[in-house]
């Protein structure tokens, strides 16, 4: 179903999903030239940091925004076929992982061109992506249900996501904040990016990143599935 979504979205397109890859590469290239001068840092160290951050952020951003529409977009299927509601959330997360796979080609290209060594620590991205996928599922269920009930939620979430891009250490390092660094390290989105970016750059993630991501996964999943068990019978009426 996720593959079908990708085919339908890019039907008739020459490059298909690689248009997203191309636009992401252009964005990374432009920011990678301008921002090192603004932050007074070396391009060779900043560009890999930026590329990984942008690629992972775009995945997280799309999952959050798509979560608000997951049940609304599946209205026809929900009203006609007795499928589990969670199927539509799994479909949304899988679709975004397929797009992420297209964008991931940017990262090894940047690492190879700039000769950034990749060690065994890069294997940490496997459990990291697993936890991020679980978070994508509970976000899809929670935001999907709330958005089905209250239609004002999707534009509100989209606006908040735009703000999160600037207050999350994606294209800037939390080290520049000085005494406020620890506060921003508690940001779950930064934790999700850090546990992927740091291993690929041959560094250890920030001390709080794994605990914050794990806690977000456990707490979010527990509360969401309790909410889902209580109100899932109403989803078909809300849409």
Secondary structure, DSSP 4 states (H G I P E B T S, - for coil): -HHHHHHHHTTT-SSTTHHHHHHHHHHHHHHHHHHHHHHT--HHHHHHHHHHHHHHHHHHHHHHHHHHHHHHHTHHHHHHS---THHHHHHHHHHHHHHHHHHTHHHHHHHHHTT----GGGGHHHHHHHHHHHHHHHHHHHHHHHHHH-TTHHHHHHHHHHHHHHHSSSSS-GGGGGGGHHHHHT-HHHHHHHHHHHHHTT-PPPHHHHHHHHHHHHHHHHHHHHHHHHHGGGHHHH-
